């Protein structure tokens, strides 16, 4: 694979070798600590996903939406509006606004590091 996102050291260690040389790995820098060798082998992008969700969105549960936005922005995988529509169709209406904020922040941070 060419892309991975990890917010935990254990999963990072377990799955990083599945990423192709030169591939991109987005990490939560407060929880995942790649080695110097890892940094030479892969394009490591550090975005504090949990901190963004907790402090900027105001709800740590939105970390998955922040991560989704980062992944989609880095990979340019899907049309943003379609992805947001599908994501919102899967959550209660009362959390639509907070999830939209989480998505926008994830996209913003991804664009800043690209």
Buried (B, 14 or more C-beta within 10 A) or exposed (E): EEBBBBBEBEEBEEEBEEBEEEBBBBBBBEBBEBEEEBEEBBBBBBBBBBBBBBEBBEBEEBBBBBBBBBBBBBEEEEEBEEBBEEBBEEEEEEBBEBBBBBBBBBBBBBEEEE
